[in-house]
Amino acid sequence: MMQHKTETKTILQKENNFSEWYNEILKRAEILDIRYPVKGVYVWYPYGYKLRNLIYGILRSLLDKEHEEVLFPMLIPEKELMMEKEHVKGFEDEVFWVTKGGSTELDIPLALRPTSETAIYPVFKVWIRSHRDLPLRIYQIVNTFRYETKHTRPLIRLREITSFKEAHTAHASRADAEAQIKKAVALYKNFFDQLAIPYVITRRPDWDKFPGAEYSTAFDALMPDGRAMQIATIHLLGESFARTFDIVYEDKDGAVKFVNQTCYGISERCVAAVISVHGDDHGLVLPPEVAPIQVVIVPIVFSSEGKSAEVEKACFVVCEELKKAGIRAFLDNSDERPGAKYYRWEMKGVPLRIEIGPRDLRNNRCEFVRRNDFKRMQVPLCDVVPEVERTLKEINDCIYERAKESFFANIHKSEGAMEGLRRKGIVSLFLCESERCGKEVEERLGVNVLGEAVYEDEDEEREKGEGGCVICSKEGKRVYVARAY
C-alpha cells in the first residue's frame, strides 16, 4: 500500500464541477498518475491497477466460458493495415507509425495497432481451413494506440489505451454471426450489471458505424455532467474482412465459402464509468465486487484507557476471519488519528468500515459504517462474517438502485420539433435514416446521434415507434441523442 501524507482539504462538488472532481479523485484515490510527460498517456497506481484487474477479472470470467484468450503482436505491417480500405479510412489520421529501427530506416513502416483486425485476420486465414475449425472465438486484452488530437482525458480519451479488450469471432454463416452478436450483447449486459452501471443499447447510424462493419451496436452510460459515454461496441462484420484477407473454409459438401465475422470491444472506459457514476463528494464509491479492499478495520484506541493491545488483537482476529471467508479485508493499525483514516478509506471507496474500541469490546460488539450512505449499525463480534457478507450485498444493491434512479431521470422523451431539446442527459426523438438530417440535428443541438434503441428488457418501456423526422418530417424512427465524449 502506497503511503502518502493525508489530504484534508474539501473535495470539489461532483455535481457542479465534474471535470475537476474527476481529475482530483484519480489523484487522491490513487487511481492514475497523470504526470507522465506524454500527452494522453498515464501511469496506473497500485490501488488503481487492482481496481482495473478486478473489473477485467469479471470480464475475463464471462469471456472464458466460450472464448480462448490470445495475444497478437502490437506492430502491424503497413501492407496489412492498408488492405481493408474502408477500415483504414476510419483510423488513418490516428495511426502511430514506426519508421526506424535504431538509426536504420525500415523497409516497411510498422503501425502501432489502433485496433487489431488487420493483425489478426491474416492469421485467421491460416488457422481456418474446414467447417470443423468453426466457430472460432478469441479475445485479447492489450494496449492500443491512437493519435488523439482532441482534448485527452484520463481513461476516457487516450493516446495509449492500456486495457483494450477485443474479441474476434468467425462463423460458417451470417445467421451464426448474428447469433454471436446477441451473445455478445448478453455478455456485456451481464458485465455492466455486475458493475452496477446503467446503460442504453443502440444501433449506431450507418454514418457512425465501425469502419468495415455492416452495422454497429453500442452501450452508452451517462456521466454526471449529462454527457453520454460509449462504454462498449459490438460489430457485425459479415464477409467484408473475409473477402479482403481471403478467409475461407470448406463446408461439409466440399464447397469453399467465406466466413462471417464479428468483433466487439471494451476499453478502460469501464473503469471510468465505475468511478464517475458511483462516486460522490467524499471520493470513490465502489461496488463491493470490484473494490480492492472490501472492508477496512479501524481500531479506536485512546492511551488514557490502556486498552490498545486488546483492541488491536480483536481487530486482528476480525480481519483474519474475514480473509478466511474470502473477503478482501485490511487492518489499518497505523499511527494516524481515526479521522484521518476515515478520510483516506472513504476517498478510496472502501464499501464497509468496521470500528472497534474499548467500549465495543466490553459489549462484545463492533460498529459497521457503510460507505454508500454512512449508515451505522452495531454488530455482535460473533456475527461479523455473515453480517459483512449480507451488508456488502445490500450496499451493492443500493449503489445500483441509486445509479439507475439517476440514469432514468435523465432520459427525456420528445414528441415535438427541435425546440426544447437542449436538455442535460439523453433525449429520444424521431429521425429519418438520412445522414444529412442526422448531421443537422448534431450541429443544431450540439449532440451526437447515438442511434435506435435495441435489446431492451421486456418489462421496460420500449423507445421504438415511428413518427415524423424532426428535420424533414419524413417517416423516421425514435432514436437517442446526447452530448457525448
C-alpha positions in Angstrom: 0.0 0.0 0.0 1.5 3.4 -1.0 1.6 5.8 1.9 1.1 9.5 1.3 0.6 12.5 3.5 -3.1 12.6 4.4 -5.1 15.1 2.4 -7.6 17.2 4.4 -8.9 19.8 2.0 -12.6 19.6 0.9 -13.2 17.6 -2.3 -14.8 19.5 -5.1 -18.5 19.0 -5.6 -19.1 16.4 -8.2 -22.5 17.7 -9.4 -21.3 21.3 -10.1 -17.8 20.6 -11.5 -17.5 17.1 -12.7 -14.3 17.5 -14.7 -12.2 18.9 -11.8 -13.8 16.4 -9.4 -12.9 13.5 -11.7 -9.2 14.6 -12.0 -9.0 15.2 -8.3 -10.4 11.8 -7.5 -8.0 10.0 -9.8 -5.1 11.6 -7.9 -6.3 11.4 -4.3 -7.8 7.9 -4.5 -4.5 6.8 -6.2 -6.1 5.5 -9.5 -3.9 7.2 -12.1 -0.8 9.4 -12.0 -1.3 11.9 -14.9 2.2 13.4 -14.6 3.8 11.2 -17.3 5.5 13.5 -19.8 3.5 12.4 -22.9 0.0 13.8 -23.6 -2.7 11.2 -23.3 -0.5 8.6 -21.6 -0.9 7.8 -17.9 0.5 5.6 -15.1 -1.6 3.3 -13.0 -1.1 3.5 -9.3 -1.1 0.1 -7.5 -4.5 0.7 -6.0 -6.0 1.8 -9.4 -4.4 -1.2 -11.1 -6.0 -3.6 -8.5 -9.4 -2.0 -9.3 -8.7 -2.4 -13.0 -7.7 -6.0 -12.6 -10.8 -6.8 -10.5 -13.1 -5.3 -13.2 -11.3 -7.1 -16.0 -11.4 -10.3 -14.0 -15.2 -10.2 -14.2 -14.9 -9.7 -18.0 -12.4 -12.5 -18.4 -14.6 -14.9 -16.4 -17.5 -14.2 -18.7 -15.4 -14.4 -21.9 -13.6 -17.6 -20.9 -16.9 -19.6 -21.0 -16.8 -19.5 -24.8 -13.7 -17.7 -26.0 -10.0 -18.5 -25.9 -7.6 -15.8 -24.8 -4.7 -15.0 -27.2 -2.0 -12.4 -27.7 -1.2 -10.9 -31.1 1.7 -8.6 -31.9 1.5 -4.8 -31.4 3.2 -4.0 -34.7 1.2 -4.2 -37.9 3.0 -4.0 -41.3 1.7 -1.2 -43.5 0.6 -3.6 -46.2 -1.7 -5.5 -43.9 -3.1 -2.3 -42.4 -3.9 -0.9 -45.8 -5.6 -4.0 -47.2 -9.1 -3.0 -45.9 -9.5 0.5 -47.3 -12.8 1.3 -45.6 -11.4 0.2 -42.3 -8.1 2.1 -42.7 -10.0 5.3 -43.7 -11.6 5.3 -40.3 -8.3 5.2 -38.5 -5.8 6.8 -40.9 -5.5 10.1 -39.0 -5.0 8.3 -35.7 -2.2 5.8 -36.5 1.2 6.0 -34.9 4.0 4.8 -37.3 7.3 3.2 -36.5 9.7 4.1 -39.4 13.1 3.4 -37.9 14.9 0.6 -36.1 17.7 2.5 -34.3 19.1 4.8 -36.9 18.1 2.5 -39.8 15.1 3.3 -41.9 12.7 0.4 -42.0 11.9 -1.1 -45.4 8.2 -1.5 -44.4 6.7 1.0 -41.9 5.0 -0.6 -39.0 1.9 0.7 -37.3 1.2 0.6 -33.6 -2.2 -1.2 -33.5 -5.1 1.2 -33.4 -7.2 -2.0 -33.3 -6.3 -5.5 -34.3 -8.5 -6.6 -37.2 -5.7 -6.3 -39.7 -3.2 -8.1 -37.4 -5.5 -11.0 -36.6 -7.3 -11.7 -39.8 -4.2 -12.7 -41.9 -3.7 -15.4 -39.2 -7.3 -16.4 -39.3 -6.7 -17.2 -42.9 -4.0 -19.8 -41.8 -6.0 -21.1 -38.9 -9.3 -21.7 -40.7 -9.5 -24.4 -43.3 -12.6 -26.5 -42.7 -16.1 -26.2 -41.2 -14.6 -28.2 -38.3 -12.5 -25.1 -37.4 -15.7 -23.0 -36.9 -16.9 -21.3 -34.9 -13.6 -19.6 -33.9 -13.9 -17.3 -30.9 -10.8 -15.5 -29.4 -10.1 -12.4 -27.4 -7.2 -10.4 -26.1 -6.6 -7.6 -23.6 -3.9 -5.3 -24.9 -2.5 -1.8 -25.4 -3.8 0.1 -28.5 -2.6 3.4 -29.7 -4.5 6.3 -31.4 -3.1 9.7 -32.1 -6.0 11.5 -30.4 -5.9 15.2 -31.4 -8.9 16.3 -29.3 -8.8 17.1 -25.6 -7.4 14.0 -23.9 -9.0 12.8 -20.6 -7.7 10.0 -18.4 -9.4 6.6 -19.0 -11.8 8.3 -21.4 -9.9 9.7 -24.3 -6.4 8.5 -24.6 -3.4 8.1 -26.9 -2.5 4.8 -25.3 -5.4 2.6 -24.3 -3.8 0.3 -21.8 -6.6 -2.2 -21.4 -8.4 -2.7 -24.7 -10.4 -6.0 -24.7 -11.2 -7.0 -28.2 -13.0 -10.2 -29.2 -13.0 -11.6 -32.7 -15.1 -14.5 -34.0 -15.6 -16.4 -37.2 -18.6 -18.4 -38.2 -19.9 -20.6 -41.0 -22.9 -18.4 -41.8 -24.4 -15.0 -41.3 -27.1 -16.5 -39.1 -24.4 -17.9 -36.8 -22.6 -14.5 -36.7 -25.9 -12.7 -35.9 -26.5 -15.2 -33.1 -23.0 -14.4 -31.8 -23.9 -10.7 -31.8 -26.8 -11.5 -29.4 -24.5 -13.5 -27.2 -22.0 -10.6 -27.1 -24.8 -8.2 -26.1 -26.0 -10.6 -23.3 -22.4 -10.9 -22.1 -21.9 -7.2 -21.9 -25.2 -6.7 -20.2 -24.1 -9.2 -17.5 -20.7 -7.4 -17.2 -22.2 -3.9 -16.7 -24.9 -5.2 -14.4 -22.2 -6.6 -12.2 -20.6 -3.2 -12.2 -23.9 -1.6 -11.3 -23.7 0.7 -14.4 -27.0 1.5 -16.1 -26.8 1.9 -19.9 -28.7 2.2 -23.2 -28.0 -0.1 -26.1 -28.3 1.4 -29.6 -27.8 0.5 -33.2 -25.4 3.2 -34.4 -26.5 5.1 -37.5 -24.8 4.0 -40.7 -22.6 7.1 -40.9 -21.2 6.3 -37.5 -20.7 2.6 -37.7 -17.3 0.8 -37.2 -15.2 1.1 -40.4 -15.7 -2.1 -42.4 -18.8 -3.3 -40.4 -22.2 -3.9 -41.7 -23.7 -2.5 -38.6 -22.5 -1.5 -35.1 -24.2 -1.8 -31.7 -23.1 0.3 -28.7 -23.6 0.6 -25.0 -23.7 4.1 -23.5 -23.5 5.1 -19.9 -24.4 8.6 -18.6 -21.8 10.7 -16.9 -22.5 13.1 -14.1 -22.2 16.1 -16.4 -25.0 14.8 -18.5 -22.9 13.5 -21.3 -23.2 10.0 -22.7 -20.0 7.9 -22.8 -19.7 4.9 -25.2 -18.5 2.0 -23.0 -18.7 -1.0 -25.3 -19.2 -1.7 -29.0 -20.3 -4.8 -31.0 -19.9 -5.1 -34.7 -21.3 -7.5 -37.4 -18.5 -7.6 -40.0 -20.2 -10.1 -42.3 -17.9 -11.2 -45.1 -16.1 -7.9 -45.7 -12.8 -8.7 -43.9 -13.0 -12.3 -45.0 -13.1 -11.3 -48.7 -10.2 -8.8 -48.1 -8.0 -11.4 -46.3 -9.3 -14.5 -48.2 -10.6 -16.2 -45.0 -12.4 -19.2 -46.4 -13.4 -22.7 -45.2 -14.6 -25.9 -46.9 -18.1 -26.9 -45.9 -19.5 -30.4 -45.3 -20.2 -30.7 -49.1 -16.7 -29.6 -50.1 -17.8 -26.1 -51.2 -15.4 -23.3 -50.4 -17.1 -20.3 -48.6 -16.2 -17.1 -46.9 -16.5 -17.0 -43.1 -18.8 -14.5 -41.4 -17.2 -12.4 -38.7 -18.0 -10.3 -35.6 -15.8 -8.3 -33.3 -16.6 -6.5 -30.0 -14.6 -4.3 -27.7 -14.4 -2.6 -24.3 -11.7 -0.3 -23.0 -10.8 1.2 -19.6 -13.7 3.5 -20.0 -15.5 0.8 -18.0 -13.2 1.8 -15.1 -14.0 5.5 -15.7 -17.7 4.6 -15.6 -17.4 2.9 -12.2 -15.5 5.9 -10.8 -17.8 8.5 -12.3 -21.3 7.0 -12.0 -20.9 5.9 -8.4 -18.5 8.4 -6.8 -19.7 11.3 -4.5 -18.3 14.4 -2.9 -16.2 12.3 -0.5 -14.5 10.2 -3.2 -14.9 6.8 -4.7 -18.0 4.7 -4.0 -17.0 1.2 -5.3 -19.3 -1.8 -5.8 -18.0 -4.4 -3.4 -17.3 -7.0 -6.1 -14.6 -4.8 -7.6 -13.3 -2.9 -4.5 -9.6 -3.7 -3.9 -10.4 -3.5 -0.2 -13.9 -4.5 0.7 -13.7 -4.0 4.4 -11.3 -1.8 6.4 -11.0 -2.4 10.2 -10.1 0.7 12.3 -9.1 0.3 15.9 -10.4 3.1 18.1 -7.9 3.4 20.9 -7.1 6.1 23.5 -4.0 5.9 25.5 -5.8 7.0 28.7 -7.9 3.8 28.6 -4.9 1.5 28.4 -6.8 -0.9 26.2 -4.9 -0.6 22.9 -3.4 -4.2 23.0 -6.8 -5.8 23.5 -8.5 -3.7 20.8 -5.8 -4.3 18.2 -5.9 -8.0 19.0 -9.6 -8.1 18.5 -9.3 -6.1 15.2 -6.6 -8.6 14.0 -8.9 -11.6 14.8 -11.8 -10.0 12.9 -9.6 -9.2 9.9 -8.2 -12.8 9.7 -11.8 -14.2 10.0 -12.9 -12.1 7.1 -9.9 -13.0 5.0 -10.6 -16.7 5.6 -14.1 -16.2 4.3 -12.7 -14.8 1.1 -13.4 -11.1 1.9 -10.7 -8.6 1.0 -10.1 -7.0 4.4 -7.4 -4.6 5.6 -6.5 -3.7 9.2 -5.4 0.0 9.4 -3.3 -0.1 12.6 -1.2 2.9 11.5 -0.4 5.8 13.9 -2.8 8.2 12.2 -5.8 9.5 14.0 -9.1 7.8 13.3 -10.5 10.8 11.5 -7.6 10.8 9.0 -8.1 7.0 8.4 -11.8 7.6 7.8 -11.0 10.3 5.2 -8.5 8.1 3.4 -10.7 5.0 3.1 -13.8 7.0 2.2 -11.7 8.6 -0.6 -10.7 5.2 -1.8 -14.3 3.9 -1.9 -13.9 1.0 0.6 -17.5 -0.2 0.9 -17.5 -1.0 4.6 -15.6 0.2 7.6 -15.6 -1.7 10.9 -14.7 0.3 14.1 -13.8 -1.5 17.3 -13.0 0.4 20.6 -12.7 -0.5 24.3 -16.4 0.1 24.8 -17.2 -2.2 21.9 -15.0 -4.9 23.4 -16.8 -4.7 26.8 -20.1 -5.3 24.9 -18.7 -8.0 22.5 -19.7 -5.9 19.5 -18.3 -3.7 16.7 -19.7 -0.9 14.6 -20.3 -1.1 10.8 -20.2 2.1 8.7 -21.4 1.8 5.1 -19.5 3.9 2.6 -22.5 4.5 0.2 -24.8 6.2 2.8 -22.6 6.4 6.0 -25.3 4.5 8.0 -24.0 2.9 11.2 -25.1 -0.3 12.8 -23.8 -2.3 15.8 -23.0 -6.0 15.2 -22.0 -8.7 17.7 -18.4 -9.8 17.2 -19.6 -13.4 16.8 -21.7 -12.5 13.8 -19.2 -10.3 11.9 -18.6 -12.6 8.9 -22.2 -13.3 7.9 -23.2 -9.7 8.6 -20.4 -8.4 6.4 -21.5 -10.7 3.6 -25.1 -9.6 3.9 -24.1 -5.9 4.2 -21.9 -5.9 1.2 -24.7 -7.4 -0.9 -27.1 -4.7 0.4 -24.5 -2.0 -0.4 -24.2 -3.2 -3.9 -28.0 -3.3 -4.4 -28.3 0.3 -3.0 -25.5 1.6 -5.2 -27.2 0.1 -8.3 -30.6 1.4 -7.5 -29.3 4.9 -6.9 -27.4 4.8 -10.2 -30.5 3.6 -12.1 -32.7 6.2 -10.5 -30.3 9.0 -11.6 -29.9 7.4 -15.0 -33.5 7.1 -15.9 -34.3 10.6 -14.5 -32.0 11.9 -17.2 -33.6 10.2 -20.2 -36.1 12.5 -21.8 -38.7 11.7 -24.4 -39.7 14.3 -27.1 -42.7 14.3 -29.3 -42.2 17.7 -30.9 -39.9 19.6 -33.1 -36.4 20.8 -32.3 -37.4 23.5 -29.8 -36.9 22.5 -26.2 -34.5 19.6 -26.9 -31.4 21.2 -25.4 -31.6 19.1 -22.2 -29.0 17.5 -20.0 -28.9 13.8 -20.5 -30.2 11.6 -23.2 -33.1 12.7 -25.4 -35.2 10.4 -27.7 -36.7 11.9 -30.8 -37.8 10.9 -34.3 -35.2 11.0 -37.0 -35.1 9.5 -40.6 -32.2 7.5 -41.8 -30.7 10.3 -43.8 -27.2 11.3 -42.8 -27.9 14.9 -43.8 -30.8 15.1 -41.2 -28.7 13.3 -38.6 -25.8 15.7 -39.1 -28.1 18.7 -38.9 -29.5 17.5 -35.6 -26.0 17.1 -34.3 -25.0 20.6 -35.4 -28.1 22.4 -34.3 -28.3 20.7 -30.9 -24.6 20.2 -30.2 -25.2 16.5 -29.7 -24.3 13.1 -31.1 -26.9 10.7 -32.6 -26.5 7.5 -30.6 -29.0 5.6 -32.7 -32.1 3.5 -32.3 -32.6 1.7 -29.0 -32.3 -2.1 -29.3 -32.3 -5.2 -27.0 -34.5 -3.6 -24.3 -35.8 -5.7 -21.5 -39.4 -6.7 -21.9 -40.5 -5.1 -18.7 -39.2 -1.7 -19.6 -41.0 0.9 -21.8 -39.8 0.5 -25.3 -38.5 3.6 -27.0 -39.3 2.3 -30.5 -42.0 3.5 -32.8 -42.3 5.7 -35.8 -43.1 9.4 -36.4 -42.1 12.4 -38.4 -38.4 13.3 -38.6 -37.6 16.4 -36.6 -35.7 17.8 -39.6 -37.5 16.8 -42.8 -40.9 15.4 -41.4 -40.5 12.2 -43.4 -41.1 8.9 -41.7 -38.5 8.3 -39.0 -37.6 6.1 -36.1 -37.2 7.0 -32.5 -33.5 7.4 -31.7 -31.4 8.6 -28.8 -29.3 11.7 -29.0 -26.9 13.2 -26.3 -23.8 15.3 -25.9 -21.1 12.7 -25.8 -17.5 12.1 -25.0 
